[in-house]
Amino acid sequence: MRPETQPANFASIRRRFEFRSIEIGRWVSEPEKDRAAIRFQQALNDLMDVLGGPEHLISLRHTLGLQYGIGGRPGVAAHYIPTTRQLALAKNAGAGSLAHEWFHAFDHYMGSRLFQKPEKGLFASKGWLESIPLKPHPLNGLLADCFKAVMLNENGTEPSELFQHSRKADQAMGVLYYAKPEEMCARAFEAFIEDARPMSSFLVRGSRHSDEAKAGLYPQGQQRSGINTAFQRYFQALGRALYRELASATMSS
């Protein structure tokens, strides 16, 4: 059950989820900061509810930092900074991007934990696609199932429909972006979260009716259903494991 909280502010959000840091841009006014804190709290509550895990799942065991209204990039509403492990949202354009960027942070976090011999800075989705051997653990197998559902067809023998659409979009633009494993998995995670119908549009929006969705850049139909099932199985199992860990720590303290 979600604990009762005081009116949202970034200090209370940091304490509750134990984020490593929260930085606010100098041009964010106090009223803007208050409104943003309410949106962040609603979105993070929804994310925690959908994933079925405790607060420290959201902060990735207190390793994740947040930025709001700092160092925006032209045309970029939000981004994840691997070198500093920070999730950054623009002041006026980050709404709906939180789930996508959180999964980038999670994917990066797991890159150093999923494999027997991880490479520094690796995203787990990319390592899986490169067939780096996994550490033997049931949770790791369930996460690998998620990547397989995103990047391969139902039989696991060919690239998925999502990959085909992503590659087509990249070819049209002359870039490699949409077909990157970490980008496909983040968009698939967005779809999983949005299909759970969270209350917060600050957390996610656009995986169903946006131009990108119409171009097939989010999972559709049977593949979307399979991805959602894989993510649900993984995060349910992870949440149970984390809550057991918390209960054990409480009993031993």
N, C-alpha and C positions, 0 to 999 in steps of 0.2 A: 504494500500500500504506500502511496506517495505521501511523504511527510508534509504537515502543514508548514507553510513558509510565510515569511514576512513579505511585504511589498518588494517586488524584484528590484535589485540593483546589482551592478557588476561585482561588488564586493561579496554579496551574499551568494551569487552564482559561483564565484571562485571558491568560496568556502565549502559550499554544498558538494560541488562536483570535484573539488580539489584539482582544478586546472593549475598547471605549472605557473602560468602568468596570464593576465588579461591586460592588454594595452589599448588605450583609447586615443584617437587622434586629437591633436590640439585644436582642430577646427570643429570638433563635435561639441555643440552647445549642451548645457545641462538638461534642457527639455528633450533634446535629441537623444542624449545619453539615457535618460529615464525611459523614453519610449523604446529605444533599442534593447534595453535590459529586459523589459517586459516581453518583447518578441523573442529574444534569446531564451529566456526561461521557458516560455510556452513551447518553443521548438525543441529544446533539450528534454523537457518533460515528455513530449510526444515521442521523441527518438528513444528514450529510455523505455517507455511503455511498449513500443513496437518490438524492440530488441529483447525485452524481457530480462534485462540485466541490471546490476546496481550502478550507482553513480560513477564508480571508478572505471567502469567500462567506457563511459562517455569521454572521460579524460585520459583514457588509455593508460591507466595506472599512474595518473598524475604527471605524465610526460608531455601532454599536449598543451600548447599555449594558444590563446585567442588574440586576434587583433580586430579592431573595428575602426574604420575611418582613417587608416594609416597607409600611406604609400600606395595609393591605388594605381593600377595600370590602365592606360587608355583602352576602353572597350572590354575590360575584364571586370565582372561584377564581384568575383571571389576567386581566391586561389589558395592552394596549400603550399607552404614553403618547406621543402624537405630538410634543408640545411639547419633550420632552427626549429623544426617540428611545430610550426604555427599555422593555424587556420585563419585566414584573413578575409574579411568581408568589407566591401566598399560601403561608404556611408549611405549613399542614395540608390545603390543598384544591386545590393547583395541578397535581397529577399528571394527566397526559393532555392538558394544555392547551398544551404548549410548541409543537407544530407549528402550531396555530391562531394563536397570538400571533406566532410567528415570521413567518408569512405576512403578518399585518398590518404588521409592520415592513418586510418586503420590498416589499409593495404601496405603502407610504408612501415608501420609499426610491426606488422606480422612478417615483413620481409626478412627481419633479423631473427625470427623465432620459428618459422615454418620449416626451414630446411636444415639438412645435416651440415652443410658447409655454405652458409649464406655469404653473399657478397655485400660489402658495405654500401648502404644507400639503396638496396634493392627493394623494389615493390614486389610483394608476394605474388600478385597476378602475373607479372613478367617472369618471375622465377619459375612459376608453375608451367608457363608456356614454353620455357626453355628446358623443361624436364629435369630441373635440379632435384635430386632425391629428397623426399620429405623425411623429417623426423617421425618415427613411428608413434602415432598417437591417434585415438579415435577422432578427436576434434580436428586434427590436421586433415584427416581423410574427408571429413564433412566440408571443410573449407575448400579442399581441392574439388569436391563435387560441385561447389558453387562456380568455381572458375570453369570447370568443364561445361556446365550448363550454359554459361555465357558465351564461351568461345568455340564450342564444337556443336555439331548437330546431335540429335537425340541418340544416335547410335555411337557417337564418339569417333566417327570415321572421317568426317569432313568439317571444314569451317562452318560455323553457324550462320543462320540467316542474318543475325545482327552484324556479324563480321562482314558479310558480303555487302550489306548496305553501307557499312562504315567505310569499307575500302572504296566503294564507288564514290562516296562523298569526298574522300581524300583525293582520289584521282581527278575529280572535277575541279578541285581547288589547288591541285599541285602541291599538297602537303602530306605529312604523316601526322595525323592528330586523332581523328575519330576512331581509327582502327588500332590505336595503341591498346594493349591489354588493360592498362590501368584506367584508361578513359572508358572503354566498353564496360568494365566492371563497375565503375562509379555510376554510369548512366543506368546500368541494370539495377544497382542498389537503389537509386532514385525511384525507379519503377516499383520495386518491392515496397519501399516505404510509402509511396503515394497510394498504392493499391491497398495498404492497411488503413487508409482514410484517416490520417492524423488531422487534428483540428487546425494545426498551424500551417499556413501557406508560406510562412517565413522559412520553414524547414524544407519544403519541396513543393514544386509545381511545374508542370510543363511536360511530364513524361507521357501524357495522353493526347493532348490537343495542340501542342506547339508545332511550329514548322519542322523542327527536328524530329518530332514524333511522326509527323506525316511523311517524312523522308525515310522512315524506318530506322532512325538512329537510336531509338529506344526499343527494347524487346516487344514483340507483338505476339498475340495469339498463343499457340501451344508452347512456344519457347518461353514466353513471358511467364506462363503458368508454371513451367518446370523450374525456371530460375527462382520464382517466388517460393516454391516448395523447398528448394535447396537452401536458400537463405534462411527460411523459417526453421528448418531442421538444425542448421548450424547454430544460429543465434539462440534458439531454445536450449540446446545442449550447452552452449557456452554460458548462458545466463545461469542455468542450474549449477554448473561447476563453480562459477564465481560466488553464488550465494552460499553454497556448501563451504567454500573456502572462508567466507566471512563468518559463518556460524562457527566453524572450527576455531578460528582465531579468537572469537568472542568467548568461547568456552574455555580456552586455554589461558586467557588473560586474567 
